[in-house]
Amino acid sequence: MSIGCLCIHGYTGSPEEVQPLVDFLEARTDWEIANPTLPGHGEKLDLEGHYYQEWIATAELALLDLRKRHEKIYVIGFSMGGMIAAYLTAKYHLDRIVLLSAAGKYVSLPQMYKDVLEMLGDAFNGALASNELFTRYQKKLKDTYLFSTFEFMKCVQFTRPYLKDVRCPVLIIQGELDGMVPKEAALYLEKEIPSKEKELVFLKKSKHLICHGDDKEELFEEVLDFVRQP
């Protein structure tokens, strides 16, 4: 039975956020994997004039394209993409879903505080330019259109009610050091999703960009084991 897999990146992100996992799966499966860029996103952000409905529609069109050729569809969603993945899974009764750092409800103020302190420490030591977290978020803050943040919030609000309609097997993976979405979010997802088959995995060394974290090999193996289950 042929399998198609849709991967959905996060808000202000790009397919590169999940590309390491895509590469890993492509090397070990014969799946067709789609990893689209949501409108206004990518390496050069241009979010002004784009709405959350476009982000959902782009992912949905990629899904419908995969369904033309494959009997089974798996979906992997990162951060905001996880919420879009949940919506599509509920709407189309997909076969398996993987939620990576999914932005369901919470923002982690304590971890954000720790990250800021780390950045300040690097600034004091003259090493801020080499702080990967700072350089990544500095670019995002510079390039992010303010009002698109409200579209992100609307996207989460729109998709959240569909969590209760996800019935297929689900794998939830969360980094314990995530400064954007804390572990409580993963526990919330586990509670809200009524699937009988649920797995919840915490990665001790990972922050928000979980496919690029120190635990990424463990993540890749967890995903592969999950999707290979009968």
Secondary structure, 3 states (H helix, E strand, C coil): CCEEEEEECCCCCCHHHCHHHHHHHHHHCCCEEECCCCCCCCCCCCCCCCCHHHHHHHHHHHHHHHHCCCCEEEEEEECHHHHHHHHHHHHHCCCEEEEECCCCCCCCHHHHHHHHHHHHHHHHCCCHHHCHHHHHHHHHHHHCCCCHHHHHHHHHHHHHHHHHHCCCCEEEEEECCCCCCCHHHHHHHHHHCCCCCEEEEEECCCCCCHHHCCCHHHHHHHHHHHHCCC
